[in-house]
Amino acid sequence: MLFYYHNEITFNCQYYRTENITNHPNPHCHTRVTSLRTARDFSCPHCHSRMYSYGAFSVLIKDFPDLPKQKKYIEFSGHRFRCTSCGETITEDIPCQCPFTRVTWDMALWIIHLLKCHTSISAISAMLSVHWSTIQKIQKHIMDKALAAFETCLKKSNYRPRYLAVDEFAIHKGHRYATCVMDLETGFILWAGLGRSMADFEHFFKSIGLSLLSRLKAVAMDMNASFNRLFQKYYPKVPIVYDRYHMQAQFGRDVMGAVRLEEAQKHRQEAEALKEYTKETNNPELQKMAREKSHEERKLYTELKKSRWILLKKDDHLNERQKTHLLDILSEHRDLAICYAMKQEMTRLFTLTDYEEALAGWTKWIQAGLESGIPALVKFARQKQKRIKGLAAHALYPINTGKLEGFNNKIKVLKRIGYGYRNMDYFFTLIRFHSLPKNYSSPKFP
């Protein structure tokens, strides 16, 4: 009853009559709203001539339910009008209806607020008895509206990004990726698109317009060949800064990790060989010595397998026991000691602020890696030999893709909430919407 009186007050003040229904064919509809407006209240939107009543219509609109999993409808009855001069026909608007849907504004507002609380579309659909496509339409409408308003504000302020970050993220199993470009100063995703090849990423330059990036100073990225080639093609004077953390992570995985496991495997093979020797010899003293040596080799194997983080951590993050253990490992394994020294030098090079000094330092670092004789280190140095300028550019522009990598975690959360997305256009719009700056006030529903 409270619901009925609320609607009666609202609509009666707007030239509508509200009445309670007890015998409607739809058992969930208990309110009828009838328009009291006539042809005199309208004029032709094309020629501004008089209109006359041409017919009537009646439509059911879903409203916010009183209880979960219930349905509630409002029946709205209105008129159609035709122009006396040009014959144009218009249909009376429904004031409480959310555009492009059959739900009220109250229902649409609840849906938007539930989506803001990271409620999944399927959960909202079950709770409010609304089809998932309707919820998706409402969300897409508010996202497009907010993004368009934000981009209009940027154009009015003569916005031009100065520092960009480019990275890819997985969208499906089987190495299917998408690429996004972030403005590092605002955190806004300028563009998101399917794929990570040169042909896929070239859509970014064609869609965004080259004039928008006229003030671009530097771009941070990993060492994906398609990214740097296209930036060198469209913006040859803009320096590319290779991401520090991608570089260090790859060195830790492909060099430190590979050499550590190789050294550990040597200890394991030696332990197995000594174990076989104890079976072959009949000398008790030799058997005892072989067993002791095999036990030591097995112990060294176990210690190396467990020493991953000790080798990767910074010195000032290690306690005294870990520092002693690290020195023992490095003193017994020459290749690991060389790789560890190269890791320390790499960390120092990323702290330099003079470009020429950094360029000379990286050149020496690459040369030392090539001459080390350690296969994993030689391979790594050979891969980075053509990237020296991008590594040295970190001295001029100390930027990285860390902010974008952090946003990739938010993308993963969005995927989990939605249980994946089939409509990629909708998914990329959702990504860009969630990247809007926190201090930006998005448009509200009327």
NUZA-798477 format. One record per residue (C-alpha): residue number from 1; residue in three letters; x, y, z. Coordinates in steps of 0.25 Angstrom, whole numbers, plus 5000, padded with zeros to 4 digits. Each point is the difference from the previous one (the first is absolute). Layout:
% NUZA-798477
ATOM   k   r    x    y    z
ATOM NUM ala    X    Y    Z
...
//
This chain:
% NUZA-798477
ATOM   k   r    x    y    z
ATOM   1 met 5000 5000 5000
ATOM   2 leu 5011 5009 5003
ATOM   3 phe 5006 4998 4986
ATOM   4 tyr 4987 5003 4994
ATOM   5 tyr 4998 5013 5007
ATOM   6 his 5015 5004 4997
ATOM   7 asn 4997 4998 4985
ATOM   8 glu 4986 5007 5001
ATOM   9 ile 5007 5013 5006
ATOM  10 thr 5011 4999 4990
ATOM  11 phe 4992 4998 4987
ATOM  12 asn 4988 5009 5004
ATOM  13 cys 5009 5012 5001
ATOM  14 gln 5005 4997 4985
ATOM  15 tyr 4986 4999 4993
ATOM  16 tyr 4998 4985 5002
ATOM  17 arg 4990 4992 5008
ATOM  18 thr 5004 4989 5009
ATOM  19 glu 4991 4989 5004
ATOM  20 asn 5001 4987 5007
ATOM  21 ile 4997 4987 4992
ATOM  22 thr 4995 4987 5006
ATOM  23 asn 4996 4992 4988
ATOM  24 his 5011 5002 4990
ATOM  25 pro 5003 4988 4991
ATOM  26 asn 5015 5001 5005
ATOM  27 pro 4999 4996 5015
ATOM  28 his 5013 5009 5003
ATOM  29 cys 4993 5013 4995
ATOM  30 his 4993 5008 5010
ATOM  31 thr 5001 5014 4995
ATOM  32 arg 4995 5007 4987
ATOM  33 val 5005 5014 4996
ATOM  34 thr 4992 5007 4990
ATOM  35 ser 5004 5012 4992
ATOM  36 leu 4990 5012 5001
ATOM  37 arg 5007 5008 4989
ATOM  38 thr 4993 5003 4987
ATOM  39 ala 5004 5005 4986
ATOM  40 arg 5000 5014 5005
ATOM  41 asp 5012 4997 5009
ATOM  42 phe 5008 4996 4987
ATOM  43 ser 5005 5006 4987
ATOM  44 cys 5007 4994 4989
ATOM  45 pro 5015 4999 5002
ATOM  46 his 5003 5002 4985
ATOM  47 cys 4990 5011 4995
ATOM  48 his 4995 5005 5014
ATOM  49 ser 4985 4998 4995
ATOM  50 arg 4989 4995 5009
ATOM  51 met 4998 4985 5003
ATOM  52 tyr 4988 4991 5001
ATOM  53 ser 4998 4987 5008
ATOM  54 tyr 5003 4989 4991
ATOM  55 gly 4999 4988 5010
ATOM  56 ala 5004 4994 5013
ATOM  57 phe 5010 4991 5006
ATOM  58 ser 5002 4992 5013
ATOM  59 val 5014 4994 5004
ATOM  60 leu 5004 4993 5013
ATOM  61 ile 5013 5005 5007
ATOM  62 lys 5008 4992 5010
ATOM  63 asp 5002 5007 5013
ATOM  64 phe 5009 4998 5012
ATOM  65 pro 4993 4988 5008
ATOM  66 asp 4996 5001 5015
ATOM  67 leu 5007 4986 5003
ATOM  68 pro 5012 4993 4993
ATOM  69 lys 4996 4991 4988
ATOM  70 gln 4986 5006 4999
ATOM  71 lys 4995 5008 4988
ATOM  72 lys 4993 5013 5000
ATOM  73 tyr 4994 5007 4988
ATOM  74 ile 4994 5014 4997
ATOM  75 glu 4990 5000 4988
ATOM  76 phe 5002 5014 4992
ATOM  77 ser 4989 5004 4991
ATOM  78 gly 5003 5012 4990
ATOM  79 his 4996 5006 4987
ATOM  80 arg 5005 5001 4985
ATOM  81 phe 4999 5013 4993
ATOM  82 arg 5000 5003 4985
ATOM  83 cys 5004 5014 4994
ATOM  84 thr 4988 5007 4992
ATOM  85 ser 5010 5005 4990
ATOM  86 cys 5012 4991 4997
ATOM  87 gly 4993 4987 5005
ATOM  88 glu 5012 4997 5010
ATOM  89 thr 4997 4990 5011
ATOM  90 ile 5005 5001 5014
ATOM  91 thr 4998 4992 5013
ATOM  92 glu 4999 5005 5014
ATOM  93 asp 5012 4998 5008
ATOM  94 ile 5000 4992 5013
ATOM  95 pro 5006 5009 5011
ATOM  96 cys 5004 4989 5009
ATOM  97 gln 5006 4990 4990
ATOM  98 cys 5015 4999 4998
ATOM  99 pro 5003 5002 4985
ATOM 100 phe 5002 4987 4992
ATOM 101 thr 4995 4991 5011
ATOM 102 arg 4986 4996 5006
ATOM 103 val 5004 5003 5014
ATOM 104 thr 4998 5013 5009
ATOM 105 trp 5011 5010 5004
ATOM 106 asp 4999 4994 5014
ATOM 107 met 5004 4987 4995
ATOM 108 ala 5011 5005 4991
ATOM 109 leu 5006 5008 5012
ATOM 110 trp 5000 4987 5009
ATOM 111 ile 5006 4992 4989
ATOM 112 ile 5011 5011 4998
ATOM 113 his 5003 5000 5015
ATOM 114 leu 5001 4985 5001
ATOM 115 leu 5010 5000 4989
ATOM 116 lys 5008 5010 5007
ATOM 117 cys 5001 4990 5012
ATOM 118 his 5006 4990 4990
ATOM 119 thr 4987 4991 5000
ATOM 120 ser 5000 4991 4988
ATOM 121 ile 4990 5002 4989
ATOM 122 ser 4994 4986 5002
ATOM 123 ala 4998 5003 5015
ATOM 124 ile 4993 5013 4997
ATOM 125 ser 4991 4993 4990
ATOM 126 ala 4996 4989 5010
ATOM 127 met 4998 5010 5011
ATOM 128 leu 4992 5010 4992
ATOM 129 ser 4994 4991 4990
ATOM 130 val 5005 5008 4989
ATOM 131 his 5006 4994 4987
ATOM 132 trp 5015 5001 5000
ATOM 133 ser 5000 5007 4986
ATOM 134 thr 4992 5011 5006
ATOM 135 ile 5010 5002 5011
ATOM 136 gln 5011 5000 4990
ATOM 137 lys 4993 5010 4992
ATOM 138 ile 4999 5009 5012
ATOM 139 gln 5014 4999 5004
ATOM 140 lys 5005 5002 4985
ATOM 141 his 4992 5013 5000
ATOM 142 ile 5005 5006 5012
ATOM 143 met 5014 4996 4997
ATOM 144 asp 5000 5006 4986
ATOM 145 lys 4993 5012 5006
ATOM 146 ala 5011 5002 5010
ATOM 147 leu 5012 4997 4990
ATOM 148 ala 4994 5010 4990
ATOM 149 ala 4999 5011 5011
ATOM 150 phe 5014 4997 5005
ATOM 151 glu 5006 5001 4986
ATOM 152 thr 4992 5013 4998
ATOM 153 cys 5006 5006 5012
ATOM 154 leu 5014 4996 4995
ATOM 155 lys 4998 5006 4987
ATOM 156 lys 4996 5013 5007
ATOM 157 ser 5012 5000 5008
ATOM 158 asn 5009 4998 4988
ATOM 159 tyr 5004 4987 5006
ATOM 160 arg 5013 4993 4994
ATOM 161 pro 5006 4988 5007
ATOM 162 arg 5015 5001 5003
ATOM 163 tyr 5004 4986 5005
ATOM 164 leu 4993 4987 4995
ATOM 165 ala 5001 4985 5004
ATOM 166 val 4997 4989 4991
ATOM 167 asp 4998 4985 5005
ATOM 168 glu 4992 4988 4996
ATOM 169 phe 4991 4991 5009
ATOM 170 ala 4994 4987 4998
ATOM 171 ile 4985 4999 4997
ATOM 172 his 4998 4985 4997
ATOM 173 lys 5008 4987 5002
ATOM 174 gly 5009 4996 4988
ATOM 175 his 5009 5013 5000
ATOM 176 arg 4989 5009 4995
ATOM 177 tyr 5003 5014 5004
ATOM 178 ala 4995 5015 4999
ATOM 179 thr 5008 5013 5001
ATOM 180 cys 4998 5012 5008
ATOM 181 val 5006 5014 5000
ATOM 182 met 5000 5008 5013
ATOM 183 asp 5003 5015 5002
ATOM 184 leu 5010 4999 5012
ATOM 185 glu 4996 5014 5006
ATOM 186 thr 4985 4998 5001
ATOM 187 gly 4999 4984 5000
ATOM 188 phe 4990 5001 4989
ATOM 189 ile 5000 4989 4989
ATOM 190 leu 5000 5007 4987
ATOM 191 trp 4998 4988 4992
ATOM 192 ala 4998 4985 5001
ATOM 193 gly 4999 4990 4989
ATOM 194 leu 5001 4985 4996
ATOM 195 gly 5013 4994 4997
ATOM 196 arg 5015 5004 5002
ATOM 197 ser 5005 4998 4986
ATOM 198 met 5005 5012 4991
ATOM 199 ala 4987 5000 4992
ATOM 200 asp 4991 5000 5013
ATOM 201 phe 5008 5011 5007
ATOM 202 glu 5000 5009 4987
ATOM 203 his 4985 5002 5003
ATOM 204 phe 5004 5009 5012
ATOM 205 phe 5007 5010 4991
ATOM 206 lys 4989 5000 4990
ATOM 207 ser 4989 5002 5010
ATOM 208 ile 5006 5009 5010
ATOM 209 gly 5005 5011 4990
ATOM 210 leu 5015 5004 4999
ATOM 211 ser 4997 5014 5005
ATOM 212 leu 4996 4995 5013
ATOM 213 leu 5014 4995 5003
ATOM 214 ser 5007 5013 4995
ATOM 215 arg 5006 5003 5014
ATOM 216 leu 5004 4986 5003
ATOM 217 lys 5014 4999 5007
ATOM 218 ala 5002 4985 5003
ATOM 219 val 4994 4986 4999
ATOM 220 ala 5002 4989 5010
ATOM 221 met 4998 4986 4995
ATOM 222 asp 5006 4986 5001
ATOM 223 met 5008 4995 4988
ATOM 224 asn 4989 4995 4991
ATOM 225 ala 5005 5003 4986
ATOM 226 ser 4987 5005 4995
ATOM 227 phe 4998 5011 5010
ATOM 228 asn 5014 5006 4998
ATOM 229 arg 5000 4999 4985
ATOM 230 leu 4986 5007 4998
ATOM 231 phe 5004 5011 5010
ATOM 232 gln 5013 5002 4992
ATOM 233 lys 4992 5000 4987
ATOM 234 tyr 4990 5011 5005
ATOM 235 tyr 5008 5008 5010
ATOM 236 pro 5015 4997 4997
ATOM 237 lys 5005 5012 5009
ATOM 238 val 4992 4995 5012
ATOM 239 pro 5010 4991 5009
ATOM 240 ile 4995 4986 5004
ATOM 241 val 5003 4996 5014
ATOM 242 tyr 5001 4985 5003
ATOM 243 asp 4993 4997 5013
ATOM 244 arg 5010 4997 5011
ATOM 245 tyr 4992 4990 5007
ATOM 246 his 4998 4991 4987
ATOM 247 met 5015 5001 4998
ATOM 248 gln 5003 4996 5015
ATOM 249 ala 4989 4989 5000
ATOM 250 gln 5005 4994 4987
ATOM 251 phe 5014 5000 5005
ATOM 252 gly 4996 4993 5013
ATOM 253 arg 4992 4990 4992
ATOM 254 asp 5009 4997 4988
ATOM 255 val 5014 5002 5006
ATOM 256 met 5000 4999 5015
ATOM 257 gly 4989 4989 5000
ATOM 258 ala 5006 4992 4988
ATOM 259 val 5014 5000 5006
ATOM 260 arg 4996 4997 5014
ATOM 261 leu 4992 4988 4995
ATOM 262 glu 5012 4996 4991
ATOM 263 glu 5009 5000 5012
ATOM 264 ala 4990 4993 5009
ATOM 265 gln 4999 4989 4989
ATOM 266 lys 5015 4998 5000
ATOM 267 his 5000 4997 5015
ATOM 268 arg 4988 4990 4998
ATOM 269 gln 5007 4993 4989
ATOM 270 glu 5013 4999 5008
ATOM 271 ala 4992 4995 5012
ATOM 272 glu 4994 4989 4991
ATOM 273 ala 5013 4996 4994
ATOM 274 leu 5006 4999 5014
ATOM 275 lys 4988 4991 5005
ATOM 276 glu 5003 4991 4988
ATOM 277 tyr 5015 4999 5003
ATOM 278 thr 4996 4995 5014
ATOM 279 lys 4993 4988 4994
ATOM 280 glu 5012 4997 4991
ATOM 281 thr 5011 5001 5010
ATOM 282 asn 5003 4989 5011
ATOM 283 asn 5009 5009 5008
ATOM 284 pro 4993 5004 5013
ATOM 285 glu 5009 5013 5001
ATOM 286 leu 4997 5005 4986
ATOM 287 gln 4985 4997 5002
ATOM 288 lys 5000 5008 5013
ATOM 289 met 5007 5012 4993
ATOM 290 ala 4991 4999 4988
ATOM 291 arg 4987 5000 5008
ATOM 292 glu 5005 5012 5008
ATOM 293 lys 5003 5007 4987
ATOM 294 ser 4987 4996 4994
ATOM 295 his 4993 5005 5012
ATOM 296 glu 5007 5014 4999
ATOM 297 glu 4997 5001 4985
ATOM 298 arg 4985 4997 5003
ATOM 299 lys 5000 5011 5011
ATOM 300 leu 5006 5010 4990
ATOM 301 tyr 4990 4996 4990
ATOM 302 thr 4988 5003 5010
ATOM 303 glu 5006 5013 5005
ATOM 304 leu 5001 5005 4986
ATOM 305 lys 4986 4996 4996
ATOM 306 lys 4995 5008 5012
ATOM 307 ser 5009 5012 4998
ATOM 308 arg 4992 5007 4989
ATOM 309 trp 4996 5012 5008
ATOM 310 ile 5013 5002 5008
ATOM 311 leu 5007 5002 4986
ATOM 312 leu 4989 5009 4995
ATOM 313 lys 4998 5009 5012
ATOM 314 lys 5008 5013 5003
ATOM 315 asp 5011 4999 5009
ATOM 316 asp 4994 5010 5010
ATOM 317 his 4987 4991 5001
ATOM 318 leu 5008 4988 5005
ATOM 319 asn 5003 4996 5014
ATOM 320 glu 5013 4996 5006
ATOM 321 arg 4998 4985 4998
ATOM 322 gln 4995 5002 4986
ATOM 323 lys 5012 5009 4996
ATOM 324 thr 5009 4989 5006
ATOM 325 his 4993 4989 4992
ATOM 326 leu 5001 5009 4987
ATOM 327 leu 5015 5001 5002
ATOM 328 asp 5001 4985 5001
ATOM 329 ile 4992 4998 4988
ATOM 330 leu 5008 5010 4991
ATOM 331 ser 5014 4995 5005
ATOM 332 glu 4997 4986 4996
ATOM 333 his 4993 5003 4986
ATOM 334 arg 5008 5009 4991
ATOM 335 asp 4989 5002 4989
ATOM 336 leu 4990 5004 5010
ATOM 337 ala 5010 5010 5006
ATOM 338 ile 5002 5006 4987
ATOM 339 cys 4985 5001 4997
ATOM 340 tyr 4997 5006 5014
ATOM 341 ala 5011 5010 4997
ATOM 342 met 4993 5004 4987
ATOM 343 lys 4987 5001 5007
ATOM 344 gln 5006 5010 5010
ATOM 345 glu 5006 5008 4989
ATOM 346 met 4986 5000 4992
ATOM 347 thr 4994 5006 5012
ATOM 348 arg 5010 5011 5001
ATOM 349 leu 4999 5003 4986
ATOM 350 phe 4985 5003 5001
ATOM 351 thr 5003 5010 5011
ATOM 352 leu 5008 5009 4991
ATOM 353 thr 4995 5013 4996
ATOM 354 asp 5011 5004 4989
ATOM 355 tyr 4996 4994 4986
ATOM 356 glu 5015 5000 4995
ATOM 357 glu 5004 4993 5013
ATOM 358 ala 4989 4990 4999
ATOM 359 leu 5002 4997 4985
ATOM 360 ala 5015 4997 5003
ATOM 361 gly 4996 4991 5012
ATOM 362 trp 4990 4992 4992
ATOM 363 thr 5010 4998 4989
ATOM 364 lys 5010 4995 5010
ATOM 365 trp 4990 4991 5007
ATOM 366 ile 4995 4994 4986
ATOM 367 gln 5015 4997 4996
ATOM 368 ala 5003 4994 5014
ATOM 369 gly 4988 4991 4998
ATOM 370 leu 5004 4995 4986
ATOM 371 glu 5014 4997 5005
ATOM 372 ser 4996 4993 5013
ATOM 373 gly 4999 4986 4993
ATOM 374 ile 4987 4997 5008
ATOM 375 pro 4990 4995 4989
ATOM 376 ala 4988 5006 5007
ATOM 377 leu 5007 5014 5003
ATOM 378 val 5006 5000 4985
ATOM 379 lys 4986 4998 4994
ATOM 380 phe 4994 5010 5009
ATOM 381 ala 5011 5011 4997
ATOM 382 arg 4998 4997 4985
ATOM 383 gln 4985 5002 5001
ATOM 384 lys 5002 5013 5006
ATOM 385 gln 5011 5005 4992
ATOM 386 lys 4991 5008 4990
ATOM 387 arg 4992 5006 5012
ATOM 388 ile 5011 5008 5006
ATOM 389 lys 4995 5014 4997
ATOM 390 gly 4986 4996 5006
ATOM 391 leu 5007 4995 5012
ATOM 392 ala 5009 5013 5002
ATOM 393 ala 4987 5008 4997
ATOM 394 his 4996 4997 5014
ATOM 395 ala 5010 5010 5005
ATOM 396 leu 4993 5011 4993
ATOM 397 tyr 4986 4996 5003
ATOM 398 pro 4999 4990 5012
ATOM 399 ile 4986 4995 4996
ATOM 400 asn 4995 4986 5000
ATOM 401 thr 4987 4991 4997
ATOM 402 gly 4998 4998 5015
ATOM 403 lys 4987 5008 5001
ATOM 404 leu 4995 4993 4988
ATOM 405 glu 5004 4986 5005
ATOM 406 gly 4992 5004 5013
ATOM 407 phe 4988 5003 4992
ATOM 408 asn 5001 4987 4993
ATOM 409 asn 4996 4993 5013
ATOM 410 lys 4988 5009 5000
ATOM 411 ile 4997 4994 4986
ATOM 412 lys 5001 4986 5006
ATOM 413 val 4990 5003 5011
ATOM 414 leu 4990 5005 4989
ATOM 415 lys 5002 4988 4992
ATOM 416 arg 4997 4991 5013
ATOM 417 ile 4988 5008 5003
ATOM 418 gly 4994 4999 4986
ATOM 419 tyr 5005 4985 4999
ATOM 420 gly 5007 5005 4987
ATOM 421 tyr 4994 5008 4988
ATOM 422 arg 4996 4996 4986
ATOM 423 asn 4997 5015 4996
ATOM 424 met 5014 5006 4999
ATOM 425 asp 4995 5014 4997
ATOM 426 tyr 4992 5000 5013
ATOM 427 phe 5012 4994 5007
ATOM 428 phe 5010 5011 4995
ATOM 429 thr 4990 5011 5004
ATOM 430 leu 4999 4994 5014
ATOM 431 ile 5015 5000 5001
ATOM 432 arg 5000 5015 4996
ATOM 433 phe 4989 5004 5009
ATOM 434 his 5007 4994 5012
ATOM 435 ser 5012 5007 4996
ATOM 436 leu 4994 5014 5002
ATOM 437 pro 5007 5009 5010
ATOM 438 lys 4994 4999 5014
ATOM 439 asn 4999 5015 5001
ATOM 440 tyr 4991 5000 4988
ATOM 441 ser 4985 5001 5002
ATOM 442 ser 4993 4991 4990
ATOM 443 pro 4986 5005 4994
ATOM 444 lys 4988 4996 5009
ATOM 445 phe 4987 4994 4996
ATOM 446 pro 4989 5011 4999
//
